[in-house]
Amino acid sequence: MNVEAPRGKTVVVQATDIRKRYGGVVALDGVSLTVEEGEVFGIIGPNGAGKSTLFDVLCGITKPTSGQIEVLGHDVGTMTPHLVARAGVARTFQRTAVFGEATVYDNLRYGRHASFTHSVAGRIVGSSVYRREQAAFHHKAEEVLALSGLSDDRARLGNVLAYGVQRRLAVAVALMSEPRVLFLDEPAAGMNGRETADFISLIETIAPGRTVVIVEHDMTVIKALCGRALVVVDGRPVVVDAPERVFKHAEVISAYLGAEDE
Ligand code: ADP
């Protein structure tokens, strides 16, 4: 497991001195981090520490008050979420973002959206671009269904799936865009032990060849998957280290103990 960012590798996510203020609330107070190609990188911290805000800033959903974010060499702070997606970045949401009235298979279409270039007219007349993109979609969908263990669920509606399966579908949707960088926002929240174990093996399967950034409360997930984790406390970065070592840092211990007392 890497503790140091591997040397000589490509930097995929670079955040420099990120600050985010909501009125009088300072959610992020000078966070910098570097994630290198191929890493599974964790972001942890007590409730209210700023993890979700950092996550949203890193994937371009929220603009920082100041600071720079580069993902795959793109200045995310100035890009729309759609352009960030086109650049090879995908994310899952904290709350399950599965369309309940659509089948598993149709949910996968939403993940492919950013890469479709055919026009509405092209779809109606069945243009060659449309047919080519449909063929690519079906091919990718089969691969993703198999990878995420959802092949037998393809015709089921999103709203009848067990919670853990919905979360897997959310990852499957993200994989449809063939992302080089995958951001996962508290993917195991609300899962039981079995679902968490299944989820960990799904991420282990899909991580090779990508860079993955996970915000997660559940330390089982962070320890199982992440080479390094950043601990955020009160909007500040406290330590980046191997997950099993971060809890040896005094400031991390007291922040977590303080949070338990509240
Ligand atoms: P975490 O994900 O670690 O629980 P958050 O990023 O959600 O922390 O929140 C960090 C701080 O910023 C908290 O004090 C929270 O109340 C505040 N905050 C987050 N989002 C908003 C918002 N949209 N408006 C005002 N304050 C916010």
Residues whose N, C-alpha, C, O or C-beta is under 5 A from the ligand:
A	BS01	ADP	Y22 V25 A27 P46 N47 G48 A49 G50 K51 S52 T53
